[in-house]
Amino acid sequence: MAYNADQIHRLAQDVGHTCGMDITCTKDCQVLSDQLRTFDSRYPVSVSTLRRFFGLVENQGKFSKTTLNTLARFCGHMSFEGWARQEKSSAPPVRPAPPPRATVHDPAQAKSDEAMKDEMRRFLKDHADPDHFRLNATQFNAFKDSWFELYRRGTFNMELWGEFKKLPHIHRFVVEQFTPLDFMSSFGHHMMEEYLAIAETKEQKLFGRGVIASGMVARGKPWAQIVPYISTIDDLSPSLHPLVQARQLGIALLMHSEMDTPQEEKERVRQLCLRGLRDDIEIWPQWSHQNCYFAFNLADWATLAKDLELVRACSENIERFRSTQDLYSRDERIDAVVDMRMLWNRMVLGDFASAKRYFHALKWSTFHTMETRALNIWYQAARAYFVPEESELAVAEFYHAGMLTGYKGFVKRISMDLMGPIYAGLA
């Protein structure tokens, strides 16, 4: 399709709007190039091409159809031609935020959106009976890949989600297994409120309230709004999932570290956390120790609260877990999140040599879970410290990740409360 200079100028404006900044220098092009690679690793756009596209250097040639399609898709259109048709119709496009990094070997990448939605509908039909809802590993992994891919592409379909909500057992299954941790500033909050409305058990209610509360903390909401979602944990229960209890306790721990609350209540929460970390094997049944659930979900809250005793206990729990873990059952995505937790544990404890080893072991470009974008805030903050020559770019990525997620609460706490003292120590 032919294009003119005015179209290129307007598309450039759309791209800038989507990525959240004016592209005015080479460093901006480096940030944008990385975001385009994050958006879809199959179609990268080089910094030199972006410099020509945004008029930072003289453009002596034409832009390829691949480049124009990539930039138009980044703005929420199917192709450059689709973008051009929208311009003529003057209808405002839907601009999804650039989704997180994809796993390179994700088989769902090869499928069209419609093909995946058809698979979802077949899944609903095949598993409509709650009395016979049983998935084997192959079925679960295939469904997981498709669900992740819908999130990654930014093509989450509310009409299709309406079909899922008609079956409460499927509704609960999806929210529990694929919690929208990256999207709590958009559809995720509403999704969790819907889940909470149909929650039947104590565990489900604790889970729903905990995820909503964590999203509100991430977004920087005041504690007065968050407190109604924090449930008091009187004692650690072997009948409730350790993940659910760890999240509630972790948020309470952070609240007590930031508010003027009774010291005895703060200490009670701390002691429950320490007991869960030190006695988890005795408290919870064997199945719950598959992925170090309690420490896995408490570590980031302990880090944000800067509670060194709990951070150290989280590290010891994770190390003990890994020393007995079956290598054949390890999940590289969970491993990456655990490594991220350990990286920050070490930084908070002042062991920067160990933290650096964890950082360089992370294979971030192929990392993808339901909280990739939120974790990218943590990753880029660490990158700014451990890769000084890339610090300016990492800081730009850090704030961009915060903008994509809407998690300004995490951005403030990580940049000021955690990284501030670390950088002050270098001065």
LODRENKOL-695922 format. One line per field, with one value per residue (C-alpha): x, y, z; residue number from 0; residue in one letter. Coordinates in steps of 0.2 Angstrom, whole numbers, plus 5000, padded with zeros to 4 digits. Layout:
c1	c(X, ...)
c2	c(Y, ...)
c3	c(Z, ...)
seq	c(NUM, ...)
type	c(A, ...)
//
This chain:
c1	c(5000, 5007, 5009, 5013, 5022, 5007, 5002, 5019, 5018, 5001, 5006, 5022, 5010, 5000, 5015, 5021, 5004, 5004, 5021, 5018, 5031, 5037, 5051, 5064, 5081, 5091, 5088, 5069, 5071, 5081, 5067, 5054, 5063, 5064, 5045, 5042, 5052, 5042, 5026, 5030, 5047, 5044, 5044, 5058, 5061, 5079, 5084, 5091, 5074, 5065, 5077, 5072, 5054, 5053, 5063, 5078, 5090, 5087, 5076, 5082, 5072, 5055, 5049, 5045, 5027, 5033, 5039, 5023, 5012, 5022, 5020, 5001, 4999, 5008, 4994, 4980, 4977, 4978, 4989, 4995, 4980, 4968, 4976, 4974, 4956, 4952, 4959, 4947, 4933, 4938, 4933, 4945, 4954, 4955, 4973, 4978, 4994, 5009, 5008, 5022, 5036, 5031, 5040, 5049, 5043, 5025, 5015, 5000, 5009, 5006, 4987, 4976, 4965, 4949, 4957, 4961, 4944, 4936, 4947, 4941, 4923, 4926, 4934, 4918, 4908, 4919, 4919, 4902, 4898, 4906, 4904, 4916, 4928, 4945, 4960, 4976, 4992, 4991, 4974, 4979, 4995, 4986, 4973, 4986, 4996, 4981, 4975, 4992, 4993, 4976, 4983, 5000, 4992, 4980, 4965, 4956, 4938, 4925, 4911, 4920, 4923, 4904, 4902, 4915, 4905, 4890, 4899, 4904, 4916, 4925, 4924, 4933, 4945, 4951, 4953, 4962, 4974, 4977, 4975, 4976, 4990, 4997, 4980, 4973, 4972, 4961, 4949, 4958, 4950, 4933, 4936, 4942, 4926, 4916, 4925, 4923, 4904, 4903, 4916, 4909, 4922, 4933, 4948, 4940, 4935, 4953, 4960, 4949, 4951, 4970, 4972, 4961, 4971, 4988, 4982, 4977, 4993, 5002, 4991, 4996, 4979, 4977, 4977, 4960, 4953, 4963, 4960, 4942, 4950, 4963, 4957, 4964, 4973, 4972, 4983, 4990, 4978, 4983, 4966, 4969, 4982, 4998, 4998, 4982, 4988, 5005, 4997, 4985, 4999, 5012, 5000, 4996, 5015, 5017, 5003, 5010, 5027, 5019, 5005, 5005, 4997, 4998, 5015, 5007, 4997, 5012, 5022, 5008, 5008, 5027, 5027, 5014, 5025, 5041, 5031, 5025, 5042, 5051, 5038, 5029, 5033, 5024, 5010, 5004, 5001, 5013, 5005, 5007, 5026, 5027, 5032, 5037, 5021, 5022, 5039, 5036, 5021, 5028, 5045, 5041, 5030, 5044, 5056, 5044, 5042, 5061, 5059, 5077, 5073, 5058, 5068, 5082, 5069, 5061, 5079, 5082, 5065, 5068, 5086, 5079, 5065, 5077, 5090, 5076, 5067, 5065, 5074, 5063, 5047, 5054, 5045, 5057, 5044, 5042, 5061, 5063, 5051, 5059, 5076, 5069, 5063, 5080, 5089, 5079, 5081, 5100, 5100, 5090, 5101, 5116, 5123, 5126, 5138, 5125, 5111, 5122, 5124, 5105, 5102, 5114, 5106, 5089, 5084, 5072, 5069, 5059, 5051, 5032, 5019, 5003, 5013, 5027, 5024, 5023, 5039, 5047, 5046, 5057, 5069, 5072, 5076, 5089, 5096, 5099, 5110, 5119, 5122, 5128, 5131, 5112, 5106, 5097, 5088, 5083, 5076, 5066, 5060, 5056, 5044, 5037, 5033, 5025, 5014, 5009, 5003, 4997, 5006, 5013, 5012, 5026, 5036, 5036, 5041, 5054, 5062, 5062, 5061, 5072, 5083, 5085, 5095, 5105, 5111, 5113, 5125, 5136, 5137)
c2	c(5000, 5017, 5030, 5049, 5060, 5066, 5048, 5044, 5059, 5054, 5036, 5043, 5053, 5038, 5027, 5041, 5041, 5022, 5021, 5037, 5049, 5060, 5052, 5066, 5058, 5042, 5036, 5037, 5026, 5014, 5013, 5011, 4998, 4988, 4990, 4984, 4969, 4966, 4969, 4955, 4948, 4941, 4959, 4970, 4987, 4994, 5010, 5016, 5013, 5022, 5037, 5039, 5036, 5050, 5062, 5062, 5059, 5061, 5048, 5043, 5027, 5020, 5011, 4992, 4985, 4975, 4990, 5000, 4985, 4982, 5000, 5000, 4984, 4992, 5006, 4993, 4989, 4974, 4981, 4998, 4997, 4994, 5010, 5020, 5014, 5020, 5037, 5039, 5034, 5045, 5032, 5032, 5016, 5005, 5006, 4992, 4994, 4984, 4967, 4958, 4948, 4931, 4914, 4911, 4893, 4897, 4886, 4898, 4912, 4903, 4904, 4918, 4927, 4919, 4901, 4903, 4910, 4895, 4884, 4893, 4890, 4871, 4871, 4878, 4865, 4851, 4855, 4863, 4849, 4854, 4836, 4830, 4845, 4836, 4841, 4831, 4840, 4841, 4849, 4862, 4867, 4870, 4880, 4890, 4894, 4901, 4911, 4918, 4923, 4932, 4943, 4945, 4951, 4963, 4954, 4949, 4948, 4954, 4945, 4929, 4932, 4933, 4916, 4910, 4918, 4908, 4893, 4897, 4882, 4888, 4906, 4902, 4890, 4904, 4917, 4906, 4899, 4914, 4928, 4945, 4952, 4963, 4971, 4976, 4994, 4990, 4975, 4964, 4974, 4971, 4953, 4950, 4959, 4947, 4932, 4939, 4940, 4921, 4915, 4902, 4896, 4906, 4902, 4909, 4925, 4927, 4925, 4937, 4951, 4948, 4950, 4966, 4973, 4969, 4978, 4993, 4994, 4993, 5007, 5018, 5019, 5025, 5012, 5018, 5011, 4995, 4990, 4983, 4970, 4965, 4950, 4946, 4930, 4924, 4908, 4899, 4886, 4869, 4869, 4886, 4887, 4895, 4907, 4915, 4917, 4924, 4937, 4943, 4943, 4952, 4966, 4968, 4968, 4982, 4992, 4991, 4997, 5012, 5017, 5021, 5005, 4996, 4988, 4972, 4969, 4972, 4960, 4947, 4948, 4947, 4931, 4923, 4926, 4919, 4904, 4901, 4902, 4892, 4878, 4877, 4859, 4855, 4866, 4862, 4846, 4839, 4845, 4863, 4862, 4860, 4878, 4886, 4895, 4904, 4912, 4914, 4926, 4934, 4939, 4954, 4961, 4958, 4967, 4982, 4983, 4982, 4969, 4962, 4947, 4942, 4945, 4933, 4920, 4921, 4918, 4903, 4895, 4897, 4890, 4875, 4872, 4872, 4860, 4847, 4851, 4838, 4845, 4836, 4845, 4863, 4876, 4889, 4903, 4900, 4898, 4916, 4924, 4915, 4921, 4939, 4937, 4931, 4945, 4958, 4949, 4950, 4968, 4973, 4962, 4971, 4955, 4964, 4950, 4937, 4948, 4952, 4933, 4931, 4946, 4940, 4922, 4929, 4926, 4941, 4942, 4926, 4927, 4927, 4924, 4933, 4946, 4949, 4968, 4971, 4961, 4971, 4986, 4976, 4970, 4987, 4994, 4981, 4983, 5001, 4997, 4981, 4987, 5005, 5008, 5004, 5014, 5028, 5016, 5005, 5020, 5024, 5006, 5006, 5021, 5015, 4998, 5008, 5018, 5002, 4994, 5009, 5003, 5020, 5013, 5000, 5013, 5025, 5012, 5004, 5020, 5030, 5017, 5003, 5010, 5028, 5022, 5010, 5024, 5036, 5023, 5025, 5044)
c3	c(5000, 4995, 5009, 5010, 5022, 5031, 5035, 5042, 5053, 5060, 5063, 5072, 5083, 5087, 5091, 5103, 5111, 5113, 5121, 5132, 5126, 5112, 5102, 5101, 5103, 5100, 5118, 5115, 5100, 5110, 5123, 5109, 5100, 5116, 5119, 5101, 5104, 5120, 5110, 5097, 5097, 5079, 5072, 5079, 5073, 5074, 5082, 5065, 5057, 5071, 5069, 5051, 5054, 5067, 5057, 5068, 5053, 5035, 5027, 5010, 5007, 5009, 5025, 5022, 5024, 5038, 5048, 5045, 5050, 5066, 5071, 5066, 5077, 5091, 5091, 5091, 5073, 5062, 5049, 5042, 5030, 5044, 5053, 5037, 5035, 5053, 5049, 5035, 5045, 5060, 5072, 5088, 5089, 5104, 5110, 5121, 5132, 5124, 5132, 5141, 5134, 5126, 5128, 5113, 5111, 5115, 5102, 5104, 5095, 5078, 5081, 5075, 5088, 5081, 5081, 5100, 5104, 5095, 5106, 5121, 5116, 5113, 5130, 5138, 5128, 5133, 5152, 5155, 5167, 5184, 5190, 5176, 5176, 5176, 5166, 5162, 5161, 5142, 5142, 5155, 5147, 5130, 5138, 5148, 5132, 5124, 5139, 5141, 5123, 5123, 5137, 5128, 5112, 5121, 5113, 5129, 5123, 5136, 5125, 5127, 5145, 5147, 5141, 5154, 5168, 5164, 5171, 5189, 5190, 5175, 5180, 5197, 5188, 5176, 5189, 5202, 5189, 5178, 5190, 5181, 5192, 5177, 5174, 5191, 5185, 5171, 5169, 5182, 5197, 5190, 5186, 5204, 5211, 5200, 5207, 5225, 5221, 5218, 5230, 5241, 5253, 5266, 5255, 5239, 5249, 5256, 5239, 5230, 5243, 5244, 5225, 5225, 5240, 5231, 5216, 5226, 5234, 5217, 5211, 5226, 5233, 5251, 5265, 5271, 5254, 5255, 5273, 5270, 5259, 5271, 5282, 5299, 5300, 5318, 5315, 5300, 5294, 5286, 5277, 5268, 5254, 5260, 5245, 5250, 5268, 5263, 5252, 5266, 5279, 5267, 5263, 5282, 5285, 5273, 5280, 5298, 5291, 5283, 5296, 5314, 5320, 5337, 5339, 5346, 5331, 5320, 5330, 5329, 5310, 5309, 5320, 5310, 5294, 5303, 5309, 5291, 5284, 5297, 5300, 5283, 5281, 5298, 5295, 5277, 5268, 5256, 5240, 5246, 5245, 5226, 5223, 5239, 5240, 5256, 5254, 5235, 5239, 5255, 5249, 5239, 5253, 5266, 5254, 5252, 5271, 5273, 5287, 5286, 5298, 5287, 5271, 5278, 5283, 5265, 5258, 5269, 5265, 5247, 5248, 5258, 5246, 5231, 5240, 5240, 5224, 5210, 5195, 5183, 5189, 5189, 5179, 5172, 5173, 5192, 5194, 5186, 5198, 5213, 5206, 5205, 5223, 5229, 5219, 5229, 5245, 5243, 5238, 5254, 5264, 5257, 5248, 5231, 5224, 5226, 5219, 5204, 5200, 5202, 5190, 5176, 5177, 5173, 5155, 5155, 5136, 5135, 5152, 5153, 5167, 5172, 5181, 5168, 5167, 5185, 5188, 5174, 5186, 5198, 5185, 5177, 5194, 5197, 5179, 5182, 5197, 5190, 5172, 5174, 5156, 5153, 5168, 5158, 5147, 5162, 5171, 5156, 5155, 5174, 5172, 5156, 5164, 5178, 5166, 5156, 5172, 5181, 5197, 5203, 5221, 5216, 5206, 5221, 5234, 5223, 5217, 5233, 5248, 5241, 5227, 5235, 5251, 5240, 5228, 5243, 5250, 5234, 5235)
seq	c(0, 1, 2, 3, 4, 5, 6, 7, 8, 9, 10, 11, 12, 13, 14, 15, 16, 17, 18, 19, 20, 21, 22, 23, 24, 25, 26, 27, 28, 29, 30, 31, 32, 33, 34, 35, 36, 37, 38, 39, 40, 41, 42, 43, 44, 45, 46, 47, 48, 49, 50, 51, 52, 53, 54, 55, 56, 57, 58, 59, 60, 61, 62, 63, 64, 65, 66, 67, 68, 69, 70, 71, 72, 73, 74, 75, 76, 77, 78, 79, 80, 81, 82, 83, 84, 85, 86, 87, 88, 89, 90, 91, 92, 93, 94, 95, 96, 97, 98, 99, 100, 101, 102, 103, 104, 105, 106, 107, 108, 109, 110, 111, 112, 113, 114, 115, 116, 117, 118, 119, 120, 121, 122, 123, 124, 125, 126, 127, 128, 129, 130, 131, 132, 133, 134, 135, 136, 137, 138, 139, 140, 141, 142, 143, 144, 145, 146, 147, 148, 149, 150, 151, 152, 153, 154, 155, 156, 157, 158, 159, 160, 161, 162, 163, 164, 165, 166, 167, 168, 169, 170, 171, 172, 173, 174, 175, 176, 177, 178, 179, 180, 181, 182, 183, 184, 185, 186, 187, 188, 189, 190, 191, 192, 193, 194, 195, 196, 197, 198, 199, 200, 201, 202, 203, 204, 205, 206, 207, 208, 209, 210, 211, 212, 213, 214, 215, 216, 217, 218, 219, 220, 221, 222, 223, 224, 225, 226, 227, 228, 229, 230, 231, 232, 233, 234, 235, 236, 237, 238, 239, 240, 241, 242, 243, 244, 245, 246, 247, 248, 249, 250, 251, 252, 253, 254, 255, 256, 257, 258, 259, 260, 261, 262, 263, 264, 265, 266, 267, 268, 269, 270, 271, 272, 273, 274, 275, 276, 277, 278, 279, 280, 281, 282, 283, 284, 285, 286, 287, 288, 289, 290, 291, 292, 293, 294, 295, 296, 297, 298, 299, 300, 301, 302, 303, 304, 305, 306, 307, 308, 309, 310, 311, 312, 313, 314, 315, 316, 317, 318, 319, 320, 321, 322, 323, 324, 325, 326, 327, 328, 329, 330, 331, 332, 333, 334, 335, 336, 337, 338, 339, 340, 341, 342, 343, 344, 345, 346, 347, 348, 349, 350, 351, 352, 353, 354, 355, 356, 357, 358, 359, 360, 361, 362, 363, 364, 365, 366, 367, 368, 369, 370, 371, 372, 373, 374, 375, 376, 377, 378, 379, 380, 381, 382, 383, 384, 385, 386, 387, 388, 389, 390, 391, 392, 393, 394, 395, 396, 397, 398, 399, 400, 401, 402, 403, 404, 405, 406, 407, 408, 409, 410, 411, 412, 413, 414, 415, 416, 417, 418, 419, 420, 421, 422, 423, 424, 425, 426)
type	c(M, A, Y, N, A, D, Q, I, H, R, L, A, Q, D, V, G, H, T, C, G, M, D, I, T, C, T, K, D, C, Q, V, L, S, D, Q, L, R, T, F, D, S, R, Y, P, V, S, V, S, T, L, R, R, F, F, G, L, V, E, N, Q, G, K, F, S, K, T, T, L, N, T, L, A, R, F, C, G, H, M, S, F, E, G, W, A, R, Q, E, K, S, S, A, P, P, V, R, P, A, P, P, P, R, A, T, V, H, D, P, A, Q, A, K, S, D, E, A, M, K, D, E, M, R, R, F, L, K, D, H, A, D, P, D, H, F, R, L, N, A, T, Q, F, N, A, F, K, D, S, W, F, E, L, Y, R, R, G, T, F, N, M, E, L, W, G, E, F, K, K, L, P, H, I, H, R, F, V, V, E, Q, F, T, P, L, D, F, M, S, S, F, G, H, H, M, M, E, E, Y, L, A, I, A, E, T, K, E, Q, K, L, F, G, R, G, V, I, A, S, G, M, V, A, R, G, K, P, W, A, Q, I, V, P, Y, I, S, T, I, D, D, L, S, P, S, L, H, P, L, V, Q, A, R, Q, L, G, I, A, L, L, M, H, S, E, M, D, T, P, Q, E, E, K, E, R, V, R, Q, L, C, L, R, G, L, R, D, D, I, E, I, W, P, Q, W, S, H, Q, N, C, Y, F, A, F, N, L, A, D, W, A, T, L, A, K, D, L, E, L, V, R, A, C, S, E, N, I, E, R, F, R, S, T, Q, D, L, Y, S, R, D, E, R, I, D, A, V, V, D, M, R, M, L, W, N, R, M, V, L, G, D, F, A, S, A, K, R, Y, F, H, A, L, K, W, S, T, F, H, T, M, E, T, R, A, L, N, I, W, Y, Q, A, A, R, A, Y, F, V, P, E, E, S, E, L, A, V, A, E, F, Y, H, A, G, M, L, T, G, Y, K, G, F, V, K, R, I, S, M, D, L, M, G, P, I, Y, A, G, L, A)
//
